[in-house]
């Protein structure tokens, strides 16, 4: 199984995920990124903080970006 990394883009910086996680494929990794982004946004909302314009940048073992989930895209506003 390939390893994917879930790097956090926040305030113009990229915070690297040094451990990563094993997933069957890219789609499964993106699904995890969506769930992780929802958890981060939920914590911000509970704390009364604004939702950051950043997101989760998913990379493969070679460092290639395979997807990105923006924090604002996981918030339903309607």
Secondary structure, DSSP 4 states (H G I P E B T S, - for coil): -EEEEEEEEETTEEE--SS-EEESSHHHHHHHHHHHHHHHHHHHHHHTPPPPS-EEEEE-TTS-EEEEEEGGGG----
